[in-house]
Each structure stands twice: as structure tokens, then as C-alpha cells.
Amino acid sequence: MGAMRRKLVWVEKQNFQGWACTECAWAFNPSGPLVGGSIVEMMAIYKRQRDKEFTSHVCAKHPRVTKKSPLTKSLAG
Ligand SMILES: [Zn+2]
């Protein structure tokens, strides 16, 4: 298949601030409290977790919710 064009971007909205995918509705939710001996270590762990989850997520499983969703239901067949 072709190369993925998705990117990890920082998003700031009224109800959400965080890292999200440019190609779908996926967003990074840190699981649990950050652990680490120092801020630097915590950030390193946070980034590693973020990058890992971004890399492993499947865009097709996180479809964007649009108000005008086209009806693709086929009546044929
Ligand atoms: Zn995605």
C-alpha cells in the first residue's frame, strides 16, 4: 500500500488539548499518571508512549464524526 500521510499534531480545542492524528479522530490519551524520576524522564516516557500509540493506531478504526455523513448504505444486492 501507499505511504501513510498521517501526522501527529498538537490540537487545541475548547474541549480537547493534546496530540491527535491529521487523518482520523484518533487522539492520544495518556494512560495513568506520569511516572519517572524527573521531568525529563517523565517527558521521555510520555513521548515514547505517544509515538508508540500513534504508530500503532489504525486510522480506519477512528473515523471522524461528521455532521453530514454520507449514506453509503447500498440498497442493491
Ligand atoms: Zn489516524
N, CA, C, O and the ligand as a Tripos MOL2 file, in Angstrom:
@<TRIPOS>MOLECULE
protein
  309   307    78     0     0
PROTEIN
NO_CHARGES

@<TRIPOS>ATOM
      1 N           0.8330   -1.2100    0.0000 N.3       1 MET1
      2 CA          0.0000    0.0000    0.0000 C.3       1 MET1
      3 C           0.8630    1.2530    0.0000 C.2       1 MET1
      4 O           2.0670    1.1950    0.2500 O.2       1 MET1
      5 N           0.2400    2.3680   -0.2790 N.am      2 GLY2
      6 CA          0.9780    3.6210   -0.3310 C.3       2 GLY2
      7 C           1.4260    4.0750    1.0440 C.2       2 GLY2
      8 O           1.0110    3.5380    2.0710 O.2       2 GLY2
      9 N           2.2610    5.0520    1.0300 N.am      3 ALA3
     10 CA          2.7810    5.5650    2.2840 C.3       3 ALA3
     11 C           1.7010    6.3100    3.0580 C.2       3 ALA3
     12 O           0.8620    7.0060    2.4860 O.2       3 ALA3
     13 N           1.7480    6.1440    4.3540 N.am      4 MET4
     14 CA          0.8060    6.8560    5.2030 C.3       4 MET4
     15 C           1.1510    8.3410    5.2310 C.2       4 MET4
     16 O           2.3040    8.7310    5.4140 O.2       4 MET4
     17 N           0.1330    9.1410    5.0480 N.am      5 ARG5
     18 CA          0.3800   10.5850    5.0640 C.3       5 ARG5
     19 C          -0.0160   11.2080    6.3900 C.2       5 ARG5
     20 O           0.0640   12.4240    6.5650 O.2       5 ARG5
     21 N          -0.4300   10.3910    7.2950 N.am      6 ARG6
     22 CA         -0.8950   10.9170    8.5780 C.3       6 ARG6
     23 C           0.2660   11.4990    9.3740 C.2       6 ARG6
     24 O           1.4170   11.0800    9.2610 O.2       6 ARG6
     25 N          -0.0950   12.4750   10.1770 N.am      7 LYS7
     26 CA          0.9090   13.1070   11.0250 C.3       7 LYS7
     27 C           0.3690   13.2670   12.4350 C.2       7 LYS7
     28 O          -0.8390   13.3030   12.6710 O.2       7 LYS7
     29 N           1.2960   13.3580   13.3440 N.am      8 LEU8
     30 CA          0.9380   13.6000   14.7290 C.3       8 LEU8
     31 C           1.0230   15.1060   14.9750 C.2       8 LEU8
     32 O           2.0770   15.7200   14.8070 O.2       8 LEU8
     33 N          -0.0910   15.6760   15.3710 N.am      9 VAL9
     34 CA         -0.1130   17.1290   15.5480 C.3       9 VAL9
     35 C          -0.7260   17.5030   16.8940 C.2       9 VAL9
     36 O          -1.5460   16.7730   17.4510 O.2       9 VAL9
     37 N          -0.3070   18.6550   17.3970 N.am     10 TRP10
     38 CA         -0.8700   19.1760   18.6440 C.3      10 TRP10
     39 C          -2.1630   19.9120   18.3130 C.2      10 TRP10
     40 O          -2.1960   20.7730   17.4350 O.2      10 TRP10
     41 N          -3.2230   19.5600   19.0270 N.am     11 VAL11
     42 CA         -4.5330   20.1470   18.7580 C.3      11 VAL11
     43 C          -5.0280   20.8880   19.9940 C.2      11 VAL11
     44 O          -4.9360   20.3850   21.1140 O.2      11 VAL11
     45 N          -5.5510   22.0850   19.7750 N.am     12 GLU12
     46 CA         -6.1400   22.8310   20.8830 C.3      12 GLU12
     47 C          -7.5520   23.2390   20.5270 C.2      12 GLU12
     48 O          -7.7880   24.0700   19.6500 O.2      12 GLU12
     49 N          -8.4830   22.6240   21.2380 N.am     13 LYS13
     50 CA         -9.8820   22.9600   21.0530 C.3      13 LYS13
     51 C         -10.4700   23.3040   22.4070 C.2      13 LYS13
     52 O          -9.7990   23.2150   23.4350 O.2      13 LYS13
     53 N         -11.7320   23.6970   22.3900 N.am     14 GLN14
     54 CA        -12.3800   24.0690   23.6470 C.3      14 GLN14
     55 C         -12.4430   22.8980   24.6150 C.2      14 GLN14
     56 O         -12.2570   23.0580   25.8210 O.2      14 GLN14
     57 N         -12.7060   21.7280   24.0680 N.am     15 ASN15
     58 CA        -12.8880   20.5780   24.9450 C.3      15 ASN15
     59 C         -11.7560   19.5660   24.8650 C.2      15 ASN15
     60 O         -11.8230   18.5000   25.4770 O.2      15 ASN15
     61 N         -10.7310   19.8970   24.1180 N.am     16 PHE16
     62 CA         -9.6310   18.9500   23.9920 C.3      16 PHE16
     63 C          -8.3180   19.6510   23.6940 C.2      16 PHE16
     64 O          -8.2400   20.5400   22.8460 O.2      16 PHE16
     65 N          -7.3070   19.2330   24.4020 N.am     17 GLN17
     66 CA         -5.9590   19.6960   24.1050 C.3      17 GLN17
     67 C          -5.0560   18.4820   24.1480 C.2      17 GLN17
     68 O          -5.0050   17.7670   25.1480 O.2      17 GLN17
     69 N          -4.3630   18.2590   23.0830 N.am     18 GLY18
     70 CA         -3.4690   17.1150   23.0930 C.3      18 GLY18
     71 C          -3.0190   16.7610   21.6950 C.2      18 GLY18
     72 O          -3.1940   17.5170   20.7390 O.2      18 GLY18
     73 N          -2.4340   15.5840   21.6150 N.am     19 TRP19
     74 CA         -1.8930   15.1270   20.3460 C.3      19 TRP19
     75 C          -2.9470   14.3260   19.5980 C.2      19 TRP19
     76 O          -3.6390   13.4870   20.1740 O.2      19 TRP19
     77 N          -3.0510   14.5990   18.3250 N.am     20 ALA20
     78 CA         -4.0510   13.9250   17.5130 C.3      20 ALA20
     79 C          -3.4920   13.6120   16.1370 C.2      20 ALA20
     80 O          -2.4310   14.0950   15.7410 O.2      20 ALA20
     81 N          -4.2440   12.7850   15.4260 N.am     21 CYS21
     82 CA         -3.8490   12.3760   14.0840 C.3      21 CYS21
     83 C          -4.5010   13.3020   13.0620 C.2      21 CYS21
     84 O          -5.6440   13.7280   13.2300 O.2      21 CYS21
     85 N          -3.7640   13.6040   12.0100 N.am     22 THR22
     86 CA         -4.3040   14.5000   10.9850 C.3      22 THR22
     87 C          -5.2940   13.7840   10.0730 C.2      22 THR22
     88 O          -6.0720   14.4360    9.3760 O.2      22 THR22
     89 N          -5.2760   12.4770   10.0690 N.am     23 GLU23
     90 CA         -6.0800   11.7210    9.1140 C.3      23 GLU23
     91 C          -7.3250   11.0750    9.7000 C.2      23 GLU23
     92 O          -8.1590   10.5510    8.9610 O.2      23 GLU23
     93 N          -7.4580   11.1080   11.0310 N.am     24 CYS24
     94 CA         -8.6340   10.4850   11.6270 C.3      24 CYS24
     95 C          -8.9070   11.1380   12.9740 C.2      24 CYS24
     96 O          -8.3210   12.1660   13.3150 O.2      24 CYS24
     97 N          -9.8100   10.5210   13.7330 N.am     25 ALA25
     98 CA        -10.2280   11.1160   15.0030 C.3      25 ALA25
     99 C          -9.3990   10.6240   16.1820 C.2      25 ALA25
    100 O          -9.7240   10.9110   17.3340 O.2      25 ALA25
    101 N          -8.3560    9.9040   15.9040 N.am     26 TRP26
    102 CA         -7.5220    9.3880   16.9770 C.3      26 TRP26
    103 C          -6.8630   10.5320   17.7400 C.2      26 TRP26
    104 O          -6.4120   11.5190   17.1590 O.2      26 TRP26
    105 N          -6.8220   10.3670   19.0590 N.am     27 ALA27
    106 CA         -6.1230   11.3350   19.8980 C.3      27 ALA27
    107 C          -5.4200   10.5890   21.0110 C.2      27 ALA27
    108 O          -5.8820    9.5510   21.4840 O.2      27 ALA27
    109 N          -4.3120   11.1330   21.4080 N.am     28 PHE28
    110 CA         -3.5180   10.4590   22.4390 C.3      28 PHE28
    111 C          -4.0570   10.7420   23.8340 C.2      28 PHE28
    112 O          -4.1910   11.8930   24.2490 O.2      28 PHE28
    113 N          -4.3590    9.6700   24.5390 N.am     29 ASN29
    114 CA         -4.7970    9.7890   25.9300 C.3      29 ASN29
    115 C          -3.7830    9.0890   26.8170 C.2      29 ASN29
    116 O          -3.7170    7.8600   26.8390 O.2      29 ASN29
    117 N          -3.0080    9.8520   27.5350 N.am     30 PRO30
    118 CA         -2.0210    9.2310   28.4140 C.3      30 PRO30
    119 C          -2.7200    8.3270   29.4150 C.2      30 PRO30
    120 O          -3.6790    8.7360   30.0700 O.2      30 PRO30
    121 N          -2.2450    7.1210   29.5280 N.am     31 SER31
    122 CA         -2.8740    6.1770   30.4420 C.3      31 SER31
    123 C          -2.2110    6.2540   31.8010 C.2      31 SER31
    124 O          -1.0330    5.9390   31.9690 O.2      31 SER31
    125 N          -3.0080    6.6840   32.7630 N.am     32 GLY32
    126 CA         -2.4940    6.7470   34.1170 C.3      32 GLY32
    127 C          -1.5720    7.9300   34.3410 C.2      32 GLY32
    128 O          -1.2280    8.6540   33.4060 O.2      32 GLY32
    129 N          -1.1800    8.1160   35.5820 N.am     33 PRO33
    130 CA         -0.2870    9.2200   35.9120 C.3      33 PRO33
    131 C           1.0960    9.0170   35.3390 C.2      33 PRO33
    132 O           1.5560    7.8890   35.1650 O.2      33 PRO33
    133 N           1.7450   10.1140   35.0520 N.am     34 LEU34
    134 CA          3.1070   10.0230   34.5320 C.3      34 LEU34
    135 C           4.0440    9.5730   35.6460 C.2      34 LEU34
    136 O           3.9640   10.0320   36.7850 O.2      34 LEU34
    137 N           4.9110    8.6780   35.2820 N.am     35 VAL35
    138 CA          5.8820    8.2080   36.2660 C.3      35 VAL35
    139 C           7.2890    8.4780   35.7590 C.2      35 VAL35
    140 O           7.5420    8.5140   34.5550 O.2      35 VAL35
    141 N           8.1660    8.6590   36.6750 N.am     36 GLY36
    142 CA          9.5420    8.9240   36.2950 C.3      36 GLY36
    143 C          10.2350    9.6810   37.4030 C.2      36 GLY36
    144 O           9.5920   10.2880   38.2590 O.2      36 GLY36
    145 N          11.5090    9.6390   37.3790 N.am     37 GLY37
    146 CA         12.2660   10.2620   38.4460 C.3      37 GLY37
    147 C          12.3850   11.7660   38.2960 C.2      37 GLY37
    148 O          12.6040   12.4850   39.2710 O.2      37 GLY37
    149 N          12.2370   12.2390   37.0520 N.am     38 SER38
    150 CA         12.4020   13.6570   36.8190 C.3      38 SER38
    151 C          11.4830   14.0990   35.6860 C.2      38 SER38
    152 O          10.8980   13.2780   34.9790 O.2      38 SER38
    153 N          11.3730   15.3970   35.5330 N.am     39 ILE39
    154 CA         10.5490   15.9310   34.4460 C.3      39 ILE39
    155 C          11.0440   15.4080   33.0980 C.2      39 ILE39
    156 O          10.2580   14.9990   32.2450 O.2      39 ILE39
    157 N          12.3450   15.4320   32.9330 N.am     40 VAL40
    158 CA         12.9310   14.9770   31.6670 C.3      40 VAL40
    159 C          12.5750   13.5180   31.4080 C.2      40 VAL40
    160 O          12.2340   13.1280   30.2910 O.2      40 VAL40
    161 N          12.6650   12.7280   32.4680 N.am     41 GLU41
    162 CA         12.3640   11.3070   32.3220 C.3      41 GLU41
    163 C          10.8810   11.1070   32.0410 C.2      41 GLU41
    164 O          10.5090   10.2770   31.2120 O.2      41 GLU41
    165 N          10.0370   11.8660   32.7300 N.am     42 MET42
    166 CA          8.6020   11.7620   32.5100 C.3      42 MET42
    167 C           8.2430   12.1380   31.0830 C.2      42 MET42
    168 O           7.4250   11.4760   30.4460 O.2      42 MET42
    169 N           8.8520   13.1920   30.5880 N.am     43 MET43
    170 CA          8.5800   13.6250   29.2190 C.3      43 MET43
    171 C           9.0380   12.5890   28.1980 C.2      43 MET43
    172 O           8.3840   12.3670   27.1780 O.2      43 MET43
    173 N          10.1680   11.9620   28.4920 N.am     44 ALA44
    174 CA         10.6850   10.9330   27.5860 C.3      44 ALA44
    175 C           9.7230    9.7560   27.5280 C.2      44 ALA44
    176 O           9.4540    9.2150   26.4550 O.2      44 ALA44
    177 N           9.2070    9.3620   28.6930 N.am     45 ILE45
    178 CA          8.2550    8.2540   28.7480 C.3      45 ILE45
    179 C           6.9670    8.6410   28.0460 C.2      45 ILE45
    180 O           6.3910    7.8560   27.2910 O.2      45 ILE45
    181 N           6.5230    9.8690   28.3080 N.am     46 TYR46
    182 CA          5.2970   10.3730   27.6790 C.3      46 TYR46
    183 C           5.4140   10.3600   26.1590 C.2      46 TYR46
    184 O           4.5030    9.9060   25.4660 O.2      46 TYR46
    185 N           6.5220   10.8520   25.6470 N.am     47 LYS47
    186 CA          6.7300   10.9080   24.1950 C.3      47 LYS47
    187 C           6.8210    9.5150   23.6000 C.2      47 LYS47
    188 O           6.3060    9.2500   22.5140 O.2      47 LYS47
    189 N           7.4850    8.6310   24.3280 N.am     48 ARG48
    190 CA          7.6260    7.2700   23.8240 C.3      48 ARG48
    191 C           6.2550    6.6070   23.7270 C.2      48 ARG48
    192 O           5.9420    5.9520   22.7330 O.2      48 ARG48
    193 N           5.4380    6.7850   24.7710 N.am     49 GLN49
    194 CA          4.0990    6.2070   24.7760 C.3      49 GLN49
    195 C           3.2480    6.8150   23.6670 C.2      49 GLN49
    196 O           2.5200    6.1100   22.9680 O.2      49 GLN49
    197 N           3.3490    8.1140   23.5200 N.am     50 ARG50
    198 CA          2.5910    8.8250   22.4940 C.3      50 ARG50
    199 C           2.9700    8.3350   21.0990 C.2      50 ARG50
    200 O           2.1000    8.0050   20.2920 O.2      50 ARG50
    201 N           4.2570    8.2890   20.8250 N.am     51 ASP51
    202 CA          4.7250    7.8660   19.5000 C.3      51 ASP51
    203 C           4.3430    6.4160   19.2150 C.2      51 ASP51
    204 O           3.9930    6.0560   18.0920 O.2      51 ASP51
    205 N           4.4200    5.5990   20.2560 N.am     52 LYS52
    206 CA          4.0990    4.1880   20.0930 C.3      52 LYS52
    207 C           2.6160    4.0210   19.7540 C.2      52 LYS52
    208 O           2.2610    3.2590   18.8540 O.2      52 LYS52
    209 N           1.7650    4.7320   20.4740 N.am     53 GLU53
    210 CA          0.3260    4.6050   20.2300 C.3      53 GLU53
    211 C          -0.0630    5.2160   18.8880 C.2      53 GLU53
    212 O          -0.9420    4.7080   18.1930 O.2      53 GLU53
    213 N           0.6020    6.3080   18.5370 N.am     54 PHE54
    214 CA          0.3100    6.9180   17.2380 C.3      54 PHE54
    215 C           0.6950    5.9730   16.1060 C.2      54 PHE54
    216 O          -0.0550    5.7910   15.1470 O.2      54 PHE54
    217 N           1.8550    5.3860   16.2320 N.am     55 THR55
    218 CA          2.3490    4.4900   15.1950 C.3      55 THR55
    219 C           1.4690    3.2550   15.0450 C.2      55 THR55
    220 O           1.2760    2.7420   13.9430 O.2      55 THR55
    221 N           0.9400    2.7870   16.1710 N.am     56 SER56
    222 CA          0.1940    1.5260   16.1320 C.3      56 SER56
    223 C          -1.2940    1.7000   15.8740 C.2      56 SER56
    224 O          -1.9860    0.7180   15.6070 O.2      56 SER56
    225 N          -1.8010    2.9220   15.9450 N.am     57 HIS57
    226 CA         -3.2440    3.0830   15.7390 C.3      57 HIS57
    227 C          -3.5930    2.9400   14.2650 C.2      57 HIS57
    228 O          -2.7840    3.2150   13.3790 O.2      57 HIS57
    229 N          -4.8150    2.5050   14.0380 N.am     58 VAL58
    230 CA         -5.2990    2.3330   12.6760 C.3      58 VAL58
    231 C          -6.3500    3.4010   12.3950 C.2      58 VAL58
    232 O          -7.3850    3.4720   13.0560 O.2      58 VAL58
    233 N          -6.0540    4.2280   11.3960 N.am     59 CYS59
    234 CA         -6.9420    5.3510   11.0880 C.3      59 CYS59
    235 C          -8.3720    4.8870   10.7860 C.2      59 CYS59
    236 O          -9.3420    5.5500   11.1540 O.2      59 CYS59
    237 N          -8.4830    3.7660   10.1250 N.am     60 ALA60
    238 CA         -9.8040    3.2730    9.7340 C.3      60 ALA60
    239 C         -10.6820    2.9550   10.9370 C.2      60 ALA60
    240 O         -11.9070    2.9120   10.8290 O.2      60 ALA60
    241 N         -10.0520    2.7330   12.0710 N.am     61 LYS61
    242 CA        -10.8200    2.4030   13.2690 C.3      61 LYS61
    243 C         -11.2300    3.6360   14.0580 C.2      61 LYS61
    244 O         -11.9480    3.5420   15.0540 O.2      61 LYS61
    245 N         -10.7690    4.7850   13.6040 N.am     62 HIS62
    246 CA        -11.1090    6.0280   14.2980 C.3      62 HIS62
    247 C         -11.6900    7.0290   13.3110 C.2      62 HIS62
    248 O         -11.1170    8.0970   13.0960 O.2      62 HIS62
    249 N         -12.8160    6.6900   12.7170 N.am     63 PRO63
    250 CA        -13.3990    7.5810   11.7050 C.3      63 PRO63
    251 C         -13.8300    8.9020   12.3260 C.2      63 PRO63
    252 O         -14.3390    8.9510   13.4460 O.2      63 PRO63
    253 N         -13.6170    9.9380   11.5870 N.am     64 ARG64
    254 CA        -14.0410   11.2570   12.0570 C.3      64 ARG64
    255 C         -15.5610   11.3220   12.0560 C.2      64 ARG64
    256 O         -16.2190   10.8500   11.1280 O.2      64 ARG64
    257 N         -16.0990   11.9090   13.1030 N.am     65 VAL65
    258 CA        -17.5440   12.0660   13.1810 C.3      65 VAL65
    259 C         -17.9200   13.3670   12.4890 C.2      65 VAL65
    260 O         -17.5580   14.4570   12.9310 O.2      65 VAL65
    261 N         -18.6400   13.2250   11.4170 N.am     66 THR66
    262 CA        -19.0470   14.4030   10.6730 C.3      66 THR66
    263 C         -20.5600   14.5650   10.7500 C.2      66 THR66
    264 O         -21.2990   13.5830   10.8080 O.2      66 THR66
    265 N         -20.9990   15.7910   10.7500 N.am     67 LYS67
    266 CA        -22.4290   16.0450   10.8540 C.3      67 LYS67
    267 C         -23.1630   15.6060    9.5910 C.2      67 LYS67
    268 O         -24.3020   15.1380    9.6310 O.2      67 LYS67
    269 N         -22.4760   15.7720    8.4890 N.am     68 LYS68
    270 CA        -23.0670   15.3270    7.2390 C.3      68 LYS68
    271 C         -22.3940   14.0310    6.8040 C.2      68 LYS68
    272 O         -21.4850   14.0270    5.9730 O.2      68 LYS68
    273 N         -22.8480   12.9720    7.3670 N.am     69 SER69
    274 CA        -22.2620   11.6930    6.9840 C.3      69 SER69
    275 C         -22.9800   11.1540    5.7620 C.2      69 SER69
    276 O         -24.1960   10.9630    5.7810 O.2      69 SER69
    277 N         -22.2480   10.9170    4.7290 N.am     70 PRO70
    278 CA        -22.8700   10.3960    3.5050 C.3      70 PRO70
    279 C         -23.4190    9.0050    3.7290 C.2      70 PRO70
    280 O         -22.7760    8.1540    4.3430 O.2      70 PRO70
    281 N         -24.5920    8.7960    3.2310 N.am     71 LEU71
    282 CA        -25.2000    7.4820    3.3740 C.3      71 LEU71
    283 C         -24.6200    6.5430    2.3270 C.2      71 LEU71
    284 O         -24.8720    6.6840    1.1310 O.2      71 LEU71
    285 N         -23.8680    5.6220    2.7880 N.am     72 THR72
    286 CA        -23.2120    4.7100    1.8580 C.3      72 THR72
    287 C         -23.9210    3.3630    1.8170 C.2      72 THR72
    288 O         -23.4710    2.4130    1.1760 O.2      72 THR72
    289 N         -25.0330    3.3160    2.5180 N.am     73 LYS73
    290 CA        -25.7570    2.0420    2.5530 C.3      73 LYS73
    291 C         -26.2470    1.6890    1.1450 C.2      73 LYS73
    292 O         -26.9400    2.4730    0.4960 O.2      73 LYS73
    293 N         -25.8900    0.5590    0.7180 N.am     74 SER74
    294 CA        -26.2810    0.1450   -0.6150 C.3      74 SER74
    295 C         -27.5800   -0.6390   -0.5770 C.2      74 SER74
    296 O         -27.7480   -1.5590    0.2240 O.2      74 SER74
    297 N         -28.4760   -0.2650   -1.4380 N.am     75 LEU75
    298 CA        -29.7650   -0.9550   -1.4900 C.3      75 LEU75
    299 C         -29.7320   -2.1130   -2.4660 C.2      75 LEU75
    300 O         -30.6260   -2.9590   -2.5020 O.2      75 LEU75
    301 N         -28.6780   -2.1220   -3.2490 N.am     76 ALA76
    302 CA        -28.5680   -3.1880   -4.2360 C.3      76 ALA76
    303 C         -28.0640   -4.4710   -3.5970 C.2      76 ALA76
    304 O         -27.3400   -4.4420   -2.6020 O.2      76 ALA76
    305 N         -28.4370   -5.5390   -4.1500 N.am     77 GLY77
    306 CA        -27.9190   -6.7990   -3.7090 C.3      77 GLY77
    307 C         -28.7780   -7.4460   -2.6460 C.2      77 GLY77
    308 O         -28.4560   -8.5350   -2.1710 O.2      77 GLY77
    309 ZN         -5.0980    8.2480   12.3080 Zn       78 ZN78
@<TRIPOS>BOND
     1     1     2 1
     2     2     3 1
     3     3     4 2
     4     3     5 am
     5     5     6 1
     6     6     7 1
     7     7     8 2
     8     7     9 am
     9     9    10 1
    10    10    11 1
    11    11    12 2
    12    11    13 am
    13    13    14 1
    14    14    15 1
    15    15    16 2
    16    15    17 am
    17    17    18 1
    18    18    19 1
    19    19    20 2
    20    19    21 am
    21    21    22 1
    22    22    23 1
    23    23    24 2
    24    23    25 am
    25    25    26 1
    26    26    27 1
    27    27    28 2
    28    27    29 am
    29    29    30 1
    30    30    31 1
    31    31    32 2
    32    31    33 am
    33    33    34 1
    34    34    35 1
    35    35    36 2
    36    35    37 am
    37    37    38 1
    38    38    39 1
    39    39    40 2
    40    39    41 am
    41    41    42 1
    42    42    43 1
    43    43    44 2
    44    43    45 am
    45    45    46 1
    46    46    47 1
    47    47    48 2
    48    47    49 am
    49    49    50 1
    50    50    51 1
    51    51    52 2
    52    51    53 am
    53    53    54 1
    54    54    55 1
    55    55    56 2
    56    55    57 am
    57    57    58 1
    58    58    59 1
    59    59    60 2
    60    59    61 am
    61    61    62 1
    62    62    63 1
    63    63    64 2
    64    63    65 am
    65    65    66 1
    66    66    67 1
    67    67    68 2
    68    67    69 am
    69    69    70 1
    70    70    71 1
    71    71    72 2
    72    71    73 am
    73    73    74 1
    74    74    75 1
    75    75    76 2
    76    75    77 am
    77    77    78 1
    78    78    79 1
    79    79    80 2
    80    79    81 am
    81    81    82 1
    82    82    83 1
    83    83    84 2
    84    83    85 am
    85    85    86 1
    86    86    87 1
    87    87    88 2
    88    87    89 am
    89    89    90 1
    90    90    91 1
    91    91    92 2
    92    91    93 am
    93    93    94 1
    94    94    95 1
    95    95    96 2
    96    95    97 am
    97    97    98 1
    98    98    99 1
    99    99   100 2
   100    99   101 am
   101   101   102 1
   102   102   103 1
   103   103   104 2
   104   103   105 am
   105   105   106 1
   106   106   107 1
   107   107   108 2
   108   107   109 am
   109   109   110 1
   110   110   111 1
   111   111   112 2
   112   111   113 am
   113   113   114 1
   114   114   115 1
   115   115   116 2
   116   115   117 am
   117   117   118 1
   118   118   119 1
   119   119   120 2
   120   119   121 am
   121   121   122 1
   122   122   123 1
   123   123   124 2
   124   123   125 am
   125   125   126 1
   126   126   127 1
   127   127   128 2
   128   127   129 am
   129   129   130 1
   130   130   131 1
   131   131   132 2
   132   131   133 am
   133   133   134 1
   134   134   135 1
   135   135   136 2
   136   135   137 am
   137   137   138 1
   138   138   139 1
   139   139   140 2
   140   139   141 am
   141   141   142 1
   142   142   143 1
   143   143   144 2
   144   143   145 am
   145   145   146 1
   146   146   147 1
   147   147   148 2
   148   147   149 am
   149   149   150 1
   150   150   151 1
   151   151   152 2
   152   151   153 am
   153   153   154 1
   154   154   155 1
   155   155   156 2
   156   155   157 am
   157   157   158 1
   158   158   159 1
   159   159   160 2
   160   159   161 am
   161   161   162 1
   162   162   163 1
   163   163   164 2
   164   163   165 am
   165   165   166 1
   166   166   167 1
   167   167   168 2
   168   167   169 am
   169   169   170 1
   170   170   171 1
   171   171   172 2
   172   171   173 am
   173   173   174 1
   174   174   175 1
   175   175   176 2
   176   175   177 am
   177   177   178 1
   178   178   179 1
   179   179   180 2
   180   179   181 am
   181   181   182 1
   182   182   183 1
   183   183   184 2
   184   183   185 am
   185   185   186 1
   186   186   187 1
   187   187   188 2
   188   187   189 am
   189   189   190 1
   190   190   191 1
   191   191   192 2
   192   191   193 am
   193   193   194 1
   194   194   195 1
   195   195   196 2
   196   195   197 am
   197   197   198 1
   198   198   199 1
   199   199   200 2
   200   199   201 am
   201   201   202 1
   202   202   203 1
   203   203   204 2
   204   203   205 am
   205   205   206 1
   206   206   207 1
   207   207   208 2
   208   207   209 am
   209   209   210 1
   210   210   211 1
   211   211   212 2
   212   211   213 am
   213   213   214 1
   214   214   215 1
   215   215   216 2
   216   215   217 am
   217   217   218 1
   218   218   219 1
   219   219   220 2
   220   219   221 am
   221   221   222 1
   222   222   223 1
   223   223   224 2
   224   223   225 am
   225   225   226 1
   226   226   227 1
   227   227   228 2
   228   227   229 am
   229   229   230 1
   230   230   231 1
   231   231   232 2
   232   231   233 am
   233   233   234 1
   234   234   235 1
   235   235   236 2
   236   235   237 am
   237   237   238 1
   238   238   239 1
   239   239   240 2
   240   239   241 am
   241   241   242 1
   242   242   243 1
   243   243   244 2
   244   243   245 am
   245   245   246 1
   246   246   247 1
   247   247   248 2
   248   247   249 am
   249   249   250 1
   250   250   251 1
   251   251   252 2
   252   251   253 am
   253   253   254 1
   254   254   255 1
   255   255   256 2
   256   255   257 am
   257   257   258 1
   258   258   259 1
   259   259   260 2
   260   259   261 am
   261   261   262 1
   262   262   263 1
   263   263   264 2
   264   263   265 am
   265   265   266 1
   266   266   267 1
   267   267   268 2
   268   267   269 am
   269   269   270 1
   270   270   271 1
   271   271   272 2
   272   271   273 am
   273   273   274 1
   274   274   275 1
   275   275   276 2
   276   275   277 am
   277   277   278 1
   278   278   279 1
   279   279   280 2
   280   279   281 am
   281   281   282 1
   282   282   283 1
   283   283   284 2
   284   283   285 am
   285   285   286 1
   286   286   287 1
   287   287   288 2
   288   287   289 am
   289   289   290 1
   290   290   291 1
   291   291   292 2
   292   291   293 am
   293   293   294 1
   294   294   295 1
   295   295   296 2
   296   295   297 am
   297   297   298 1
   298   298   299 1
   299   299   300 2
   300   299   301 am
   301   301   302 1
   302   302   303 1
   303   303   304 2
   304   303   305 am
   305   305   306 1
   306   306   307 1
   307   307   308 2
@<TRIPOS>SUBSTRUCTURE
     1 MET1         2 RESIDUE 1 A MET
     2 GLY2         6 RESIDUE 1 A GLY
     3 ALA3        10 RESIDUE 1 A ALA
     4 MET4        14 RESIDUE 1 A MET
     5 ARG5        18 RESIDUE 1 A ARG
     6 ARG6        22 RESIDUE 1 A ARG
     7 LYS7        26 RESIDUE 1 A LYS
     8 LEU8        30 RESIDUE 1 A LEU
     9 VAL9        34 RESIDUE 1 A VAL
    10 TRP10       38 RESIDUE 1 A TRP
    11 VAL11       42 RESIDUE 1 A VAL
    12 GLU12       46 RESIDUE 1 A GLU
    13 LYS13       50 RESIDUE 1 A LYS
    14 GLN14       54 RESIDUE 1 A GLN
    15 ASN15       58 RESIDUE 1 A ASN
    16 PHE16       62 RESIDUE 1 A PHE
    17 GLN17       66 RESIDUE 1 A GLN
    18 GLY18       70 RESIDUE 1 A GLY
    19 TRP19       74 RESIDUE 1 A TRP
    20 ALA20       78 RESIDUE 1 A ALA
    21 CYS21       82 RESIDUE 1 A CYS
    22 THR22       86 RESIDUE 1 A THR
    23 GLU23       90 RESIDUE 1 A GLU
    24 CYS24       94 RESIDUE 1 A CYS
    25 ALA25       98 RESIDUE 1 A ALA
    26 TRP26      102 RESIDUE 1 A TRP
    27 ALA27      106 RESIDUE 1 A ALA
    28 PHE28      110 RESIDUE 1 A PHE
    29 ASN29      114 RESIDUE 1 A ASN
    30 PRO30      118 RESIDUE 1 A PRO
    31 SER31      122 RESIDUE 1 A SER
    32 GLY32      126 RESIDUE 1 A GLY
    33 PRO33      130 RESIDUE 1 A PRO
    34 LEU34      134 RESIDUE 1 A LEU
    35 VAL35      138 RESIDUE 1 A VAL
    36 GLY36      142 RESIDUE 1 A GLY
    37 GLY37      146 RESIDUE 1 A GLY
    38 SER38      150 RESIDUE 1 A SER
    39 ILE39      154 RESIDUE 1 A ILE
    40 VAL40      158 RESIDUE 1 A VAL
    41 GLU41      162 RESIDUE 1 A GLU
    42 MET42      166 RESIDUE 1 A MET
    43 MET43      170 RESIDUE 1 A MET
    44 ALA44      174 RESIDUE 1 A ALA
    45 ILE45      178 RESIDUE 1 A ILE
    46 TYR46      182 RESIDUE 1 A TYR
    47 LYS47      186 RESIDUE 1 A LYS
    48 ARG48      190 RESIDUE 1 A ARG
    49 GLN49      194 RESIDUE 1 A GLN
    50 ARG50      198 RESIDUE 1 A ARG
    51 ASP51      202 RESIDUE 1 A ASP
    52 LYS52      206 RESIDUE 1 A LYS
    53 GLU53      210 RESIDUE 1 A GLU
    54 PHE54      214 RESIDUE 1 A PHE
    55 THR55      218 RESIDUE 1 A THR
    56 SER56      222 RESIDUE 1 A SER
    57 HIS57      226 RESIDUE 1 A HIS
    58 VAL58      230 RESIDUE 1 A VAL
    59 CYS59      234 RESIDUE 1 A CYS
    60 ALA60      238 RESIDUE 1 A ALA
    61 LYS61      242 RESIDUE 1 A LYS
    62 HIS62      246 RESIDUE 1 A HIS
    63 PRO63      250 RESIDUE 1 A PRO
    64 ARG64      254 RESIDUE 1 A ARG
    65 VAL65      258 RESIDUE 1 A VAL
    66 THR66      262 RESIDUE 1 A THR
    67 LYS67      266 RESIDUE 1 A LYS
    68 LYS68      270 RESIDUE 1 A LYS
    69 SER69      274 RESIDUE 1 A SER
    70 PRO70      278 RESIDUE 1 A PRO
    71 LEU71      282 RESIDUE 1 A LEU
    72 THR72      286 RESIDUE 1 A THR
    73 LYS73      290 RESIDUE 1 A LYS
    74 SER74      294 RESIDUE 1 A SER
    75 LEU75      298 RESIDUE 1 A LEU
    76 ALA76      302 RESIDUE 1 A ALA
    77 GLY77      306 RESIDUE 1 A GLY
    78 ZN78       309 GROUP 0 **** ****
